[in-house]
Amino acid sequence: MNNALPVPDLRGVSPSLVRLTHVIYLLHAFAVVVGVTSSAATVAGGFVFGLPSLLAVILNYIKRGAVRGTWLDSHFSWQIRTFWFTLLWLVLSGLVMLTIIGIPVAAWLMIPVLGLWVGYRVVRGWLALSGARPVGG
């Protein structure tokens, strides 16, 4: 019997761009794993300052014009926003840590929650991509 897996309808998008978007999610996921397994970094820190995510965001900006107007555009925006909002919240967490009261809040609450949020964004986006659906909204 030939029980081939169903192939999602890419709705006019080049398969190479879909593969590239999978690679970008893979790079982001790798950065999250590095953050989880590293004793020197947090998930959010590994995500923003790790080479895999930096490379992923550079690829997002380089190829953004190729996906403009397609359902992949939502994924590129999602990935770019995840990166920049993570950086923003890391900076805000650092500023909160500068206060004596804020050290435990930032260290034990804000940064771990930010790490969970990053992981959620990577998983949610990648699942939508696997189903050939836009993400967000």
KEKOLRO-136497 format. One line per 3 residues: their letters; for each residue z, x, y of N, C-alpha, C, O. Coordinates in nm, 4 decimals. Layout:
! residues N
A) Z/X/Y/Z/X/Y/Z/X/Y/Z/X/Y; ...
! end
This chain:
! residues 137
MNN) 0.0000/0.0828/-0.1173/0.0000/0.0000/0.0000/0.0000/0.0878/0.1244/0.0618/0.1942/0.1284; -0.0690/0.0414/0.2221/-0.0765/0.1143/0.3468/0.0103/0.0438/0.4505/-0.0333/-0.0512/0.5155; 0.1333/0.0916/0.4647/0.2279/0.0332/0.5603/0.2431/0.1261/0.6793/0.3492/0.1851/0.6997
ALP) 0.1388/0.1387/0.7565/0.1427/0.2265/0.8727/0.2339/0.1674/0.9796/0.2434/0.0457/0.9956; 0.2999/0.2557/1.0515/0.3848/0.2114/1.1610/0.2979/0.1538/1.2724/0.1899/0.2058/1.3004; 0.3444/0.0474/1.3355/0.2660/-0.0080/1.4452/0.2644/0.0887/1.5640/0.3655/0.1510/1.5967
VPD) 0.1509/0.0994/1.6257/0.1362/0.1853/1.7425/0.1439/0.0974/1.8662/0.0684/0.0010/1.8784; 0.2363/0.1303/1.9601/0.2458/0.0457/2.0792/0.1193/0.0531/2.1638/0.0521/0.1562/2.1693; 0.0886/-0.0571/2.2287/-0.0254/-0.0629/2.3196/0.0108/0.0153/2.4454/0.1058/-0.0202/2.5152
LRG) -0.0631/0.1200/2.4745/-0.0333/0.2058/2.5894/-0.0877/0.1494/2.7196/-0.0684/0.2095/2.8253; -0.1548/0.0358/2.7141/-0.2045/-0.0365/2.8314/-0.2808/0.0542/2.9282/-0.2529/0.0592/3.0480; -0.3763/0.1242/2.8723/-0.4666/0.2019/2.9555/-0.4142/0.3366/3.0021/-0.4796/0.4039/3.0817
VSP) -0.2986/0.3766/2.9544/-0.2410/0.5050/2.9948/-0.2804/0.6114/2.8935/-0.2797/0.5867/2.7729; -0.3142/0.7276/2.9423/-0.3527/0.8387/2.8561/-0.2376/0.8761/2.7615/-0.1239/0.8929/2.8058; -0.2668/0.8889/2.6324/-0.1619/0.9296/2.5378/-0.0978/1.0642/2.5748/0.0198/1.0866/2.5460
SLV) -0.1741/1.1528/2.6379/-0.1162/1.2820/2.6757/-0.0083/1.2649/2.7835/0.0888/1.3404/2.7859; -0.0246/1.1667/2.8720/0.0785/1.1410/2.9725/0.2032/1.0794/2.9093/0.3154/1.1066/2.9520; 0.1825/0.9967/2.8078/0.2974/0.9401/2.7360/0.3721/1.0528/2.6643/0.4951/1.0572/2.6670
RLT) 0.2975/1.1444/2.5998/0.3612/1.2584/2.5327/0.4381/1.3442/2.6335/0.5497/1.3880/2.6055; 0.3787/1.3679/2.7498/0.4460/1.4466/2.8527/0.5766/1.3795/2.8946/0.6779/1.4467/2.9139; 0.5743/1.2484/2.9085/0.6954/1.1764/2.9478/0.8016/1.1873/2.8394/0.9202/1.1980/2.8707
HVI) 0.7611/1.1850/2.7115/0.8555/1.2085/2.6014/0.9138/1.3492/2.6117/1.0339/1.3679/2.5922; 0.8309/1.4471/2.6419/0.8788/1.5855/2.6555/0.9799/1.5953/2.7695/1.0803/1.6655/2.7575; 0.9543/1.5262/2.8788/1.0466/1.5292/2.9922/1.1807/1.4669/2.9532/1.2860/1.5207/2.9876
YLL) 1.1779/1.3540/2.8817/1.3035/1.2954/2.8333/1.3732/1.3912/2.7363/1.4957/1.4033/2.7382; 1.2960/1.4584/2.6526/1.3539/1.5556/2.5603/1.4248/1.6677/2.6361/1.5353/1.7074/2.5991; 1.3621/1.7185/2.7414/1.4246/1.8231/2.8222/1.5544/1.7734/2.8854/1.6547/1.8448/2.8863
HAF) 1.5524/1.6513/2.9380/1.6744/1.5947/2.9959/1.7817/1.5759/2.8884/1.8987/1.6063/2.9115; 1.7421/1.5260/2.7713/1.8381/1.5057/2.6623/1.8972/1.6395/2.6181/2.0167/1.6478/2.5896; 1.8154/1.7431/2.6121/1.8633/1.8756/2.5751/1.9673/1.9242/2.6763/2.0684/1.9830/2.6378
AVV) 1.9431/1.9000/2.8044/2.0391/1.9387/2.9083/2.1713/1.8640/2.8908/2.2782/1.9211/2.9126; 2.1645/1.7372/2.8518/2.2862/1.6594/2.8262/2.3620/1.7186/2.7076/2.4841/1.7337/2.7135; 2.2907/1.7523/2.6004/2.3546/1.8112/2.4817/2.4202/1.9442/2.5175/2.5311/1.9728/2.4724
VGV) 2.3530/2.0248/2.5975/2.4118/2.1517/2.6419/2.5409/2.1248/2.7191/2.6403/2.1947/2.6993; 2.5404/2.0257/2.8056/2.6602/1.9911/2.8803/2.7732/1.9436/2.7911/2.8896/1.9745/2.8164; 2.7399/1.8684/2.6863/2.8420/1.8178/2.5939/2.9007/1.9313/2.5110/3.0216/1.9353/2.4883
TSS) 2.8177/2.0219/2.4662/2.8624/2.1268/2.3739/2.9133/2.2526/2.4422/2.9743/2.3374/2.3770; 2.8900/2.2663/2.5698/2.9305/2.3869/2.6410/3.0739/2.3737/2.6910/3.1136/2.2695/2.7431; 3.1494/2.4787/2.6746/3.2863/2.4768/2.7271/3.2882/2.5125/2.8752/3.3892/2.4921/2.9426
AAT) 3.1782/2.5650/2.9260/3.1743/2.6093/3.0653/3.1090/2.5080/3.1582/3.1123/2.5262/3.2799; 3.0502/2.4025/3.1048/2.9764/2.3086/3.1895/3.0149/2.1657/3.1553/3.0634/2.1371/3.0458; 2.9925/2.0771/3.2502/3.0061/1.9343/3.2254/2.8673/1.8798/3.1933/2.7670/1.9486/3.2129
VAG) 2.8619/1.7585/3.1450/2.7323/1.6964/3.1175/2.6508/1.6901/3.2460/2.5335/1.7273/3.2481; 2.7137/1.6429/3.3526/2.6418/1.6307/3.4794/2.6007/1.7676/3.5330/2.4893/1.7834/3.5830; 2.6881/1.8651/3.5232/2.6550/1.9993/3.5700/2.5431/2.0623/3.4892/2.4524/2.1240/3.5451
GFV) 2.5496/2.0467/3.3569/2.4425/2.0973/3.2717/2.3109/2.0275/3.2985/2.2040/2.0876/3.2882; 2.3197/1.8998/3.3330/2.1998/1.8218/3.3608/2.1328/1.8670/3.4901/2.0110/1.8849/3.4934; 2.2098/1.8855/3.5953/2.1527/1.9191/3.7256/2.1168/2.0667/3.7375/2.0134/2.1015/3.7947
FGL) 2.2024/2.1536/3.6834/2.1820/2.2959/3.7040/2.1208/2.3667/3.5838/2.0924/2.4863/3.5908; 2.0999/2.2950/3.4739/2.0409/2.3551/3.3555/1.8898/2.3683/3.3672/1.8233/2.2832/3.4264; 1.8377/2.4731/3.3118/1.6933/2.4993/3.3165/1.6099/2.3844/3.2588/1.5051/2.3528/3.3149
PSL) 1.6528/2.3203/3.1479/1.5692/2.2109/3.0951/1.5467/2.0977/3.1955/1.4339/2.0509/3.2113; 1.6523/2.0535/3.2629/1.6352/1.9441/3.3590/1.5606/1.9890/3.4829/1.4818/1.9125/3.5387; 1.5839/2.1117/3.5269/1.5081/2.1612/3.6424/1.3589/2.1640/3.6099/1.2764/2.1232/3.6916
LAV) 1.3247/2.2119/3.4910/1.1845/2.2130/3.4476/1.1302/2.0704/3.4384/1.0168/2.0444/3.4785; 1.2112/1.9779/3.3856/1.1688/1.8379/3.3724/1.1377/1.7765/3.5088/1.0364/1.7083/3.5241; 1.2234/1.7999/3.6073/1.2009/1.7412/3.7398/1.0791/1.8045/3.8064/1.0042/1.7358/3.8758
ILN) 1.0587/1.9328/3.7863/0.9387/1.9975/3.8396/0.8140/1.9347/3.7782/0.7172/1.9074/3.8491; 0.8153/1.9115/3.6463/0.7028/1.8450/3.5795/0.6831/1.7038/3.6347/0.5698/1.6599/3.6542; 0.7937/1.6322/3.6601/0.7849/1.4984/3.7199/0.7087/1.5023/3.8511/0.6189/1.4212/3.8738
YIK) 0.7438/1.5952/3.9365/0.6787/1.6019/4.0672/0.5332/1.6478/4.0560/0.4471/1.5991/4.1293; 0.5053/1.7406/3.9651/0.3680/1.7899/3.9497/0.2754/1.6795/3.8984/0.1626/1.6671/3.9462; 0.3207/1.5999/3.8026/0.2363/1.4992/3.7368/0.2540/1.3577/3.7917/0.1936/1.2635/3.7405
RGA) 0.3349/1.3424/3.8936/0.3623/1.2078/3.9447/0.2355/1.1357/3.9906/0.2226/1.0150/3.9702; 0.1435/1.2069/4.0510/0.0189/1.1453/4.0966/-0.0647/1.0914/3.9824/-0.1361/0.9926/3.9994; -0.0572/1.1544/3.8664/-0.1369/1.1115/3.7508/-0.0870/0.9797/3.6918/-0.1630/0.9083/3.6263
VRG) 0.0403/0.9473/3.7147/0.0953/0.8233/3.6580/0.1110/0.7133/3.7625/0.1510/0.6015/3.7298; 0.0800/0.7441/3.8863/0.0966/0.6465/3.9946/0.0184/0.5184/3.9628/-0.0989/0.5239/3.9258; 0.0836/0.4055/3.9777/0.0191/0.2771/3.9535/0.0204/0.2323/3.8079/-0.0306/0.1248/3.7764
TWL) 0.0774/0.3123/3.7188/0.0873/0.2741/3.5772/0.2332/0.2436/3.5446/0.3220/0.2652/3.6271; 0.2566/0.1937/3.4251/0.3936/0.1658/3.3833/0.4737/0.2951/3.3656/0.5967/0.2912/3.3657; 0.4067/0.4086/3.3505/0.4782/0.5359/3.3407/0.5382/0.5779/3.4742/0.6318/0.6577/3.4779
DSH) 0.4858/0.5254/3.5816/0.5397/0.5564/3.7144/0.6878/0.5201/3.7212/0.7669/0.5919/3.7825; 0.7250/0.4096/3.6590/0.8660/0.3690/3.6590/0.9530/0.4736/3.5885/1.0667/0.4981/3.6289; 0.8987/0.5348/3.4829/0.9743/0.6382/3.4106/0.9910/0.7638/3.4954/1.0986/0.8235/3.4977
FSW) 0.8867/0.8032/3.5637/0.8960/0.9216/3.6488/0.9965/0.8980/3.7613/1.0776/0.9854/3.7917; 0.9911/0.7802/3.8230/1.0883/0.7472/3.9279/1.2300/0.7450/3.8717/1.3229/0.7952/3.9350; 1.2463/0.6878/3.7547/1.3761/0.6795/3.6868/1.4322/0.8196/3.6623/1.5492/0.8456/3.6902
QIR) 1.3491/0.9090/3.6106/1.3932/1.0451/3.5803/1.4283/1.1219/3.7077/1.5301/1.1910/3.7132; 1.3444/1.1097/3.8092/1.3689/1.1799/3.9356/1.4955/1.1270/4.0016/1.5779/1.2047/4.0499; 1.5110/0.9954/4.0037/1.6314/0.9371/4.0651/1.7576/0.9765/3.9891/1.8611/1.0036/4.0499
TFW) 1.7490/0.9796/3.8572/1.8644/1.0210/3.7776/1.9072/1.1615/3.8178/2.0262/1.1871/3.8366; 1.8128/1.2514/3.8309/1.8427/1.3893/3.8686/1.9093/1.3952/4.0067/2.0159/1.4548/4.0215; 1.8465/1.3334/4.1075/1.8973/1.3452/4.2440/2.0285/1.2699/4.2646/2.1150/1.3179/4.3379
FTL) 2.0459/1.1530/4.2020/2.1733/1.0824/4.2147/2.2848/1.1580/4.1433/2.3990/1.1568/4.1892; 2.2535/1.2236/4.0319/2.3539/1.3057/3.9641/2.3974/1.4203/4.0549/2.5167/1.4484/4.0664; 2.3025/1.4860/4.1185/2.3367/1.5936/4.2114/2.4229/1.5398/4.3260/2.5234/1.6011/4.3620
LWL) 2.3841/1.4263/4.3829/2.4609/1.3661/4.4915/2.6049/1.3395/4.4485/2.6983/1.3746/4.5206; 2.6240/1.2777/4.3313/2.7588/1.2444/4.2861/2.8385/1.3680/4.2477/2.9611/1.3681/4.2589; 2.7708/1.4735/4.2025/2.8421/1.5995/4.1776/2.8933/1.6590/4.3087/3.0065/1.7071/4.3152
VLS) 2.8110/1.6556/4.4118/2.8536/1.7065/4.5427/2.9711/1.6230/4.5950/3.0697/1.6780/4.6439; 2.9602/1.4905/4.5847/3.0705/1.4049/4.6284/3.1970/1.4307/4.5475/3.3068/1.4303/4.6032; 3.1835/1.4530/4.4182/3.2996/1.4860/4.3344/3.3620/1.6171/4.3794/3.4843/1.6304/4.3836
GLV) 3.2773/1.7142/4.4132/3.3277/1.8419/4.4634/3.4041/1.8252/4.5932/3.5075/1.8888/4.6136; 3.3533/1.7397/4.6812/3.4233/1.7143/4.8070/3.5568/1.6447/4.7826/3.6561/1.6756/4.8484; 3.5594/1.5510/4.6882/3.6846/1.4828/4.6544/3.7841/1.5833/4.5964/3.9041/1.5730/4.6218
MLT) 3.7353/1.6802/4.5190/3.8238/1.7812/4.4602/3.8896/1.8698/4.5656/3.9934/1.9306/4.5397; 3.8299/1.8771/4.6831/3.8871/1.9603/4.7886/4.0193/1.9048/4.8405/4.0971/1.9773/4.9025; 4.0447/1.7777/4.8158/4.1728/1.7203/4.8556/4.2699/1.7331/4.7393/4.2279/1.7313/4.6236
IIG) 4.3954/1.7455/4.7672/4.4954/1.7611/4.6610/4.4998/1.6371/4.5733/4.5101/1.6479/4.4511; 4.4920/1.5197/4.6342/4.4959/1.3944/4.5587/4.3689/1.3782/4.4766/4.3720/1.3227/4.3668; 4.2564/1.4269/4.5303/4.1282/1.4056/4.4650/4.1002/1.4929/4.3448/4.0099/1.4622/4.2669
IPV) 4.1753/1.6015/4.3269/4.1471/1.6917/4.2138/4.1522/1.6166/4.0810/4.0565/1.6246/4.0039; 4.2608/1.5436/4.0510/4.2596/1.4727/3.9223/4.1575/1.3597/3.9159/4.1006/1.3327/3.8101; 4.1346/1.2940/4.0292/4.0382/1.1838/4.0298/3.8988/1.2358/3.9961/3.8304/1.1797/3.9105
AAW) 3.8571/1.3418/4.0626/3.7233/1.3962/4.0389/3.7137/1.4606/3.9020/3.6150/1.4417/3.8309; 3.8153/1.5362/3.8648/3.8078/1.6110/3.7390/3.8183/1.5201/3.6172/3.7482/1.5414/3.5183; 3.9042/1.4197/3.6228/3.9300/1.3391/3.5039/3.8625/1.2035/3.5041/3.8624/1.1347/3.4021
LMI) 3.8053/1.1639/3.6162/3.7435/1.0324/3.6206/3.5975/1.0389/3.6643/3.5090/0.9965/3.5901; 3.5716/1.0912/3.7831/3.4360/1.0862/3.8388/3.3350/1.1663/3.7562/3.2279/1.1151/3.7234; 3.3674/1.2891/3.7228/3.2705/1.3743/3.6537/3.2433/1.3269/3.5112/3.1270/1.3234/3.4710
PVL) 3.3457/1.2899/3.4323/3.3133/1.2346/3.2992/3.2332/1.1036/3.3042/3.1429/1.0827/3.2233; 3.2669/1.0158/3.3995/3.1909/0.8912/3.4135/3.0469/0.9226/3.4521/2.9539/0.8584/3.4033; 3.0286/1.0198/3.5384/2.8937/1.0621/3.5764/2.8171/1.1140/3.4551/2.6983/1.0855/3.4402
GLW) 2.8839/1.1897/3.3686/2.8198/1.2379/3.2461/2.7757/1.1242/3.1553/2.6667/1.1285/3.0982; 2.8605/1.0223/3.1418/2.8234/0.9049/3.0613/2.7040/0.8329/3.1233/2.6140/0.7879/3.0524; 2.7039/0.8223/3.2549/2.5937/0.7561/3.3254/2.4628/0.8310/3.3021/2.3594/0.7686/3.2783
VGY) 2.4662/0.9628/3.3085/2.3459/1.0434/3.2841/2.2956/1.0197/3.1420/2.1766/0.9959/3.1213; 2.3862/1.0263/3.0440/2.3460/1.0014/2.9055/2.2851/0.8640/2.8876/2.1838/0.8490/2.8192; 2.3463/0.7634/2.9487/2.2936/0.6266/2.9430/2.1528/0.6205/3.0010/2.0642/0.5589/2.9417
RVV) 2.1313/0.6839/3.1167/1.9997/0.6800/3.1809/1.8927/0.7461/3.0941/1.7806/0.6961/3.0844; 1.9270/0.8568/3.0319/1.8297/0.9251/2.9456/1.7968/0.8376/2.8244/1.6797/0.8204/2.7907; 1.8983/0.7827/2.7592/1.8757/0.6993/2.6401/1.7997/0.5717/2.6761/1.7030/0.5363/2.6086
RGW) 1.8423/0.5029/2.7810/1.7756/0.3770/2.8191/1.6289/0.4004/2.8542/1.5415/0.3247/2.8119; 1.6025/0.5044/2.9311/1.4645/0.5349/2.9680/1.3796/0.5717/2.8490/1.2660/0.5259/2.8364; 1.4344/0.6549/2.7609/1.3576/0.6999/2.6449/1.3295/0.5843/2.5502/1.2211/0.5771/2.4924
LAL) 1.4252/0.4939/2.5334/1.4010/0.3765/2.4482/1.2910/0.2874/2.5070/1.2059/0.2367/2.4339; 1.2930/0.2690/2.6370/1.1863/0.1891/2.7007/1.0518/0.2573/2.6831/0.9521/0.1906/2.6556; 1.0474/0.3878/2.6982/0.9225/0.4626/2.6784/0.8718/0.4469/2.5353/0.7523/0.4279/2.5127
SGA) 0.9632/0.4548/2.4394/0.9235/0.4399/2.2985/0.8646/0.3040/2.2704/0.7817/0.2902/2.1804; 0.9052/0.2032/2.3453/0.8480/0.0698/2.3317/0.7303/0.0443/2.4240/0.6829/-0.0689/2.4341; 0.6824/0.1484/2.4918/0.5702/0.1393/2.5865/0.5985/0.0357/2.6957/0.5113/-0.0421/2.7345
RPV) 0.7236/0.0373/2.7440/0.7653/-0.0550/2.8505/0.8070/0.0233/2.9738/0.8531/0.1368/2.9624; 0.7913/-0.0360/3.0914/0.8484/0.0272/3.2114/1.0011/0.0241/3.2027/1.0582/-0.0531/3.1256; 1.0648/0.1072/3.2809/1.2103/0.1139/3.2800/1.2635/0.0787/3.4191/1.1946/0.0944/3.5199
GG) 1.3870/0.0313/3.4214/1.4503/-0.0005/3.5497/1.4208/-0.1409/3.5939/1.3772/-0.2264/3.5168; 1.4462/-0.1612/3.7204/1.4166/-0.2914/3.7782/1.5286/-0.3800/3.7665/1.5213/-0.4949/3.8102
! end
